[in-house]
């Protein structure tokens, strides 16, 4: 009963913070961390964070949804940059940060320093999305950050496993570590792809192409990321990459036919709600751990032979080191890319320095790093005795996570303010307008053929047929610019009047529901229909319609 009550309280906090953030100029992740800290102190709520359970419950569905939604064309376009940051940058960070931390505090055992660097090396997809929500991030940069965060958990956790093995055995093999990383990554992607393919075929065989009862199909979609994750982990591959790969591949396998609008919309709505809940829970749980970590912090750093001042400076050095290593990697990668473009005779676009700084600031860490730090062995044996590895790792990781979230939340909007973006959103708007025009031209051709066919087949009510086709043709010709201003104004007037009618329908429906003259099921169905129609008339995509 305690677990049920606790879960309900946490979900309520997630929902409330999503409402409060609209009025409070604070990034949602920070607000949810603060809410979690308040639950722990002064209220006194406590939740033990089990690393393996945390990774299993939260990470597969979140990465699955991210993989589903990430633009596949942009992922392919930036695949070289994404893979270099997801794997090359992680390895560069592990070695660079591990050596930096050990050099700054020699009493920090080198294997432990590498383990801590491994836990902090991957960026957090949830945190990245949270802090960039209000910043005007260039589309290309956003897609690169999403792709990087989608894949670098796997490389970071593999490096962590190698570091933990080095702590336990005292030996390290670069060849073994590199081979393990390749096998784990490739195996995870292959298993996720295979799981998505089997799922798509199975659900089509069982449910057919019916759009009447999508609930069973939605339930299978929710199960898929967990199946891919568990199968991959069982054969010692990356469950994280398996879940992400399943999400990326599944939409391409035709799980929804074009006419299955209900199943597609409901699936995306359910996934959106699940993403909202799990995203919030991740940060609330992180906040719940912070007061306890802060209370035990002095004794932890004392047991490691550090003073309070040394620990604070070490946290700053690690945070600054993460930023500097990331900035150096991005800067060098950009220079190499520009040089290669210049040697091929391609036009070279000047990249603003502020954009490179923004890329470095956006590499925030989240609850995954804290869960990874919790897997470090509790004690490691050194020449000077036993070292409290886990306690020190959790303390430093928590402090660096909060530091990175604050730096990204405050720094990104400042760095990106007024910047001239290499890829402006106007290009996306123009591409969308061109696509709609092409679709409209196809519809016009089909309508004209339909009119000719009906005129040949029947001569009954020719004036009604001509009027009906003319109205529809006017609608599509508006998209391709074939109507004059008077027709456009007429279309706008009709739309405005339709919106007035919808408002009256909504008010009447609300009155009938409040008087209990219609039941909840009819009310929700009718209200959903009004919402969809109104959003279409207003030129906005209906909620949950993206797939």
VENDA-V370818 format. One record per residue. N is the residue number from 0. RES is the residue in one letter. PSI is psi as a letter, one per 30 degrees, with the letter a starting at -180 (NA if undefined). Layout:
BEGIN
<<N RES PSI> <N RES PSI>>
END
This chain:
BEGIN
<<0 X e> <1 X e> <2 X e> <3 X e> <4 X e> <5 X e> <6 X e> <7 X e> <8 X e> <9 X e> <10 X e> <11 X e> <12 X e> <13 X e> <14 X e> <15 X e> <16 X e> <17 X f> <18 X e> <19 X e> <20 X f> <21 X f> <22 X f> <23 X k> <24 X h> <25 X k> <26 X k> <27 X e> <28 X e> <29 X e> <30 X e> <31 X e> <32 X e> <33 X e> <34 X e> <35 X e> <36 X e> <37 X e> <38 X e> <39 X e> <40 X k> <41 X f> <42 X e> <43 X g> <44 X k> <45 X k> <46 X k> <47 X k> <48 X j> <49 X j> <50 X e> <51 X e> <52 X e> <53 X e> <54 X e> <55 X e> <56 X e> <57 X e> <58 X e> <59 X e> <60 X e> <61 X e> <62 X e> <63 X e> <64 X e> <65 X e> <66 X e> <67 X e> <68 X f> <69 X k> <70 X j> <71 X e> <72 X e> <73 X e> <74 X e> <75 X e> <76 X e> <77 X g> <78 X e> <79 X e> <80 X e> <81 X e> <82 X e> <83 X e> <84 X e> <85 X f> <86 X e> <87 X e> <88 X e> <89 X e> <90 X e> <91 X e> <92 X e> <93 X e> <94 X e> <95 X e> <96 X e> <97 X e> <98 X e> <99 X e> <100 X e> <101 X e> <102 X e> <103 X e> <104 X j> <105 X f> <106 X f> <107 X j> <108 X k> <109 X e> <110 X e> <111 X e> <112 X e> <113 X e> <114 X e> <115 X e> <116 X e> <117 X e> <118 X e> <119 X f> <120 X e> <121 X k> <122 X l> <123 X j> <124 X e> <125 X e> <126 X e> <127 X e> <128 X e> <129 X e> <130 X f> <131 X g> <132 X e> <133 X f> <134 X k> <135 X i> <136 X k> <137 X k> <138 X e> <139 X e> <140 X e> <141 X e> <142 X e> <143 X e> <144 X e> <145 X e> <146 X e> <147 X e> <148 X f> <149 X f> <150 X f> <151 X f> <152 X e> <153 X e> <154 X e> <155 X e> <156 X e> <157 X e> <158 X e> <159 X e> <160 X e> <161 X e> <162 X e> <163 X e> <164 X e> <165 X e> <166 X e> <167 X e> <168 X f> <169 X g> <170 X l> <171 X k> <172 X j> <173 X e> <174 X e> <175 X e> <176 X e> <177 X e> <178 X e> <179 X e> <180 X e> <181 X e> <182 X e> <183 X e> <184 X e> <185 X e> <186 X e> <187 X e> <188 X e> <189 X e> <190 X e> <191 X e> <192 X e> <193 X e> <194 X e> <195 X e> <196 X e> <197 X e> <198 X e> <199 X e> <200 X e> <201 X e> <202 X e> <203 X e> <204 X e> <205 X e> <206 X f> <207 X b> <208 X g> <209 X k> <210 X g> <211 X e> <212 X i> <213 X f> <214 X e> <215 X e> <216 X e> <217 X e> <218 X e> <219 X e> <220 X e> <221 X f> <222 X e> <223 X e> <224 X e> <225 X e> <226 X e> <227 X e> <228 X e> <229 X e> <230 X e> <231 X e> <232 X e> <233 X e> <234 X g> <235 X h> <236 X a> <237 X j> <238 X e> <239 X e> <240 X e> <241 X e> <242 X e> <243 X e> <244 X e> <245 X e> <246 X e> <247 X e> <248 X e> <249 X e> <250 X f> <251 X f> <252 X g> <253 X h> <254 X f> <255 X k> <256 X l> <257 X e> <258 X f> <259 X i> <260 X e> <261 X e> <262 X e> <263 X e> <264 X e> <265 X e> <266 X e> <267 X e> <268 X e> <269 X e> <270 X e> <271 X e> <272 X e> <273 X e> <274 X e> <275 X e> <276 X e> <277 X e> <278 X e> <279 X e> <280 X e> <281 X e> <282 X e> <283 X e> <284 X e> <285 X e> <286 X e> <287 X f> <288 X f> <289 X e> <290 X e> <291 X e> <292 X e> <293 X e> <294 X e> <295 X f> <296 X e> <297 X e> <298 X e> <299 X e> <300 X f> <301 X e> <302 X f> <303 X g> <304 X g> <305 X k> <306 X l> <307 X e> <308 X e> <309 X e> <310 X e> <311 X e> <312 X e> <313 X e> <314 X e> <315 X e> <316 X e> <317 X e> <318 X e> <319 X e> <320 X e> <321 X e> <322 X e> <323 X e> <324 X e> <325 X e> <326 X e> <327 X e> <328 X e> <329 X e> <330 X e> <331 X e> <332 X e> <333 X e> <334 X e> <335 X e> <336 X e> <337 X e> <338 X e> <339 X e> <340 X e> <341 X e> <342 X f> <343 X g> <344 X g> <345 X l> <346 X k> <347 X k> <348 X k> <349 X k> <350 X k> <351 X k> <352 X e> <353 X f> <354 X e> <355 X e> <356 X e> <357 X e> <358 X e> <359 X e> <360 X e> <361 X f> <362 X i> <363 X l> <364 X l> <365 X a> <366 X f> <367 X e> <368 X e> <369 X e> <370 X e> <371 X e> <372 X e> <373 X f> <374 X f> <375 X k> <376 X k> <377 X e> <378 X k> <379 X k> <380 X k> <381 X l> <382 X f> <383 X g> <384 X a> <385 X k> <386 X k> <387 X i> <388 X e> <389 X e> <390 X e> <391 X e> <392 X e> <393 X e> <394 X e> <395 X e> <396 X e> <397 X e> <398 X e> <399 X e> <400 X e> <401 X e> <402 X e> <403 X e> <404 X e> <405 X e> <406 X e> <407 X e> <408 X e> <409 X e> <410 X e> <411 X e> <412 X e> <413 X e> <414 X e> <415 X f> <416 X k> <417 X g> <418 X k> <419 X j> <420 X k> <421 X e> <422 X j> <423 X l> <424 X f> <425 X e> <426 X e> <427 X e> <428 X e> <429 X e> <430 X e> <431 X e> <432 X e> <433 X e> <434 X e> <435 X e> <436 X e> <437 X e> <438 X e> <439 X e> <440 X e> <441 X e> <442 X e> <443 X e> <444 X e> <445 X e> <446 X e> <447 X e> <448 X e> <449 X e> <450 X e> <451 X e> <452 X e> <453 X e> <454 X e> <455 X e> <456 X e> <457 X k> <458 X g> <459 X k> <460 X h> <461 X e> <462 X e> <463 X e> <464 X e> <465 X e> <466 X e> <467 X e> <468 X e> <469 X e> <470 X e> <471 X e> <472 X e> <473 X e> <474 X e> <475 X e> <476 X f> <477 X e> <478 X e> <479 X g> <480 X g> <481 X g> <482 X l> <483 X l> <484 X e> <485 X e> <486 X e> <487 X e> <488 X e> <489 X e> <490 X e> <491 X e> <492 X e> <493 X e> <494 X e> <495 X e> <496 X e> <497 X e> <498 X e> <499 X e> <500 X e> <501 X e> <502 X e> <503 X e> <504 X e> <505 X e> <506 X e> <507 X e> <508 X e> <509 X e> <510 X e> <511 X e> <512 X e> <513 X e> <514 X g> <515 X h> <516 X f> <517 X k> <518 X l> <519 X e> <520 X e> <521 X e> <522 X e> <523 X e> <524 X e> <525 X e> <526 X e> <527 X e> <528 X e> <529 X e> <530 X e> <531 X e> <532 X e> <533 X e> <534 X e> <535 X e> <536 X e> <537 X f> <538 X g> <539 X k> <540 X k> <541 X k> <542 X k> <543 X g> <544 X f> <545 X k> <546 X NA>>
END
